[in-house]
């Protein structure tokens, strides 16, 4: 799995996270309306961010920003999935110097760490509940 997180510098505006998995139609989404989920789901063979997925994300966001009459600056690391040449009208892409994202990019510095912490905490709570209630051990698929 890969998760794309995007927020403004104060954290007051957050985009819906994008979850990238391997399966085009995961079993866990059976009988679930994907558009009602708190995430956007995408897929590819390796469950990685690709230039195609990132461009799609940017074009959709650019269209929304144009409709809202807004322009933004988007800070990015130098990941190969982030295309250097992409024509956007409302988003200006600025690429951070190599090997600096974990130091100066706020989303890397704390947000992702906290997301992983709370995710693991929820998984552990499910395991403990299963043990306490003498139910089969919770299986994460």
GIGILIN-V515172 format. One line per field, one symbol per residue. phi: phi as a letter, one per 30 degrees, with the letter a starting at -180 (. if undefined). burial: b if it has 24 or more other ideal C-beta (glycine too) atoms within 12 Angstrom, else e. Layout:
phi: ???
burial: ???
This chain:
phi: .bbccbaddcidbbdddcccbdddbdedcdibdedcddbccbbaecicdbeddddeeddddeddddddibbbccdbdcdddcddcbcbccccdbcddehbedcccedddbddedededddddddddddedddchceeeccc
burial: bbbbbbbeeeeeeebbbbbbbeeeeeeeeeeeeeeeeebbbbbeeeeebbeebbbebbeebbeeeeeeeeebebbbbeeebbbeebebeebebeeeeeeeeeeebebbeebbeeeeeeeeeeeeeeeeeeeeeeeeeeeee
